[in-house]
Amino acid sequence: MKKNLPDNIDTLLDQYFNDLDGDQPSAIYEMVINTLEKPLLLYIMNKTEGNQSKAAKMLGLNRNTLRKKLKQYNLDN
């Protein structure tokens, strides 16, 4: 895989469209966000050893927003 995120997303989306085999895609934005957001949150929470303040700062989110997202993905243990 390529080394930068945008190129990897392009490659993965190209594969997604190829796999559709002519079918019409729908809700791509939501699919991509949901696919990427949970692993991103897990990675950052591990990187910050569970420190929500540090994680929120790294992500550029308000701490309350981070908490809401952690709860959304059942990562708020």
C-alpha positions as CSV (number, residue, x, y, z in Angstrom):
1,M,0.0,0.0,0.0
2,K,1.0,3.6,-0.5
3,K,2.5,5.6,2.3
4,N,0.0,8.4,2.6
5,L,-3.6,8.3,3.8
6,P,-5.2,10.1,0.8
7,D,-3.6,7.7,-1.7
8,N,-4.7,4.7,0.4
9,I,-8.3,6.0,0.5
10,D,-8.2,6.5,-3.3
11,T,-7.0,3.0,-3.8
12,L,-9.6,1.5,-1.4
13,L,-12.5,3.6,-3.0
14,D,-11.3,2.4,-6.4
15,Q,-11.6,-1.2,-5.2
16,Y,-15.0,-0.5,-3.7
17,F,-16.3,0.9,-6.9
18,N,-14.8,-2.0,-8.9
19,D,-16.5,-4.5,-6.5
20,L,-19.9,-2.8,-7.1
21,D,-19.7,-4.2,-10.6
22,G,-22.0,-1.5,-12.0
23,D,-24.4,-1.4,-9.1
24,Q,-25.3,2.1,-7.9
25,P,-23.4,3.2,-4.7
26,S,-25.2,4.9,-1.8
27,A,-24.3,6.5,1.5
28,I,-20.6,6.5,0.7
29,Y,-19.8,9.4,3.0
30,E,-21.4,7.6,6.0
31,M,-19.7,4.3,5.1
32,V,-16.3,5.9,4.9
33,I,-16.6,7.9,8.1
34,N,-17.9,4.9,10.0
35,T,-15.2,2.7,8.6
36,L,-12.4,5.0,9.5
37,E,-13.6,6.7,12.7
38,K,-13.6,3.8,15.1
39,P,-10.1,2.5,14.3
40,L,-8.8,6.1,14.4
41,L,-10.4,6.6,17.9
42,L,-8.9,3.2,19.1
43,Y,-5.5,4.1,17.8
44,I,-5.4,7.6,19.4
45,M,-6.8,6.3,22.7
46,N,-4.1,3.6,22.8
47,K,-1.5,6.2,21.8
48,T,-2.5,8.5,24.7
49,E,-2.9,5.5,27.1
50,G,-6.6,6.3,27.5
51,N,-6.1,10.0,28.4
52,Q,-9.2,11.6,26.9
53,S,-7.8,15.2,27.2
54,K,-4.7,14.3,25.3
55,A,-6.7,12.3,22.7
56,A,-9.2,15.2,22.2
57,K,-6.3,17.6,21.7
58,M,-4.6,15.3,19.2
59,L,-7.8,14.8,17.3
60,G,-8.8,18.5,17.4
61,L,-12.0,17.7,19.1
62,N,-13.8,19.0,22.2
63,R,-13.5,16.5,25.0
64,N,-17.3,16.2,25.2
65,T,-17.4,15.4,21.5
66,L,-14.7,12.7,22.0
67,R,-16.7,11.2,24.8
68,K,-19.8,11.1,22.6
69,K,-17.9,9.4,19.8
70,L,-16.3,6.9,22.2
71,K,-19.8,6.0,23.5
72,Q,-21.2,5.8,19.9
73,Y,-18.6,3.0,19.2
74,N,-18.8,1.4,22.6
75,L,-15.3,2.4,23.4
76,D,-16.1,4.2,26.6
77,N,-15.2,1.4,29.0
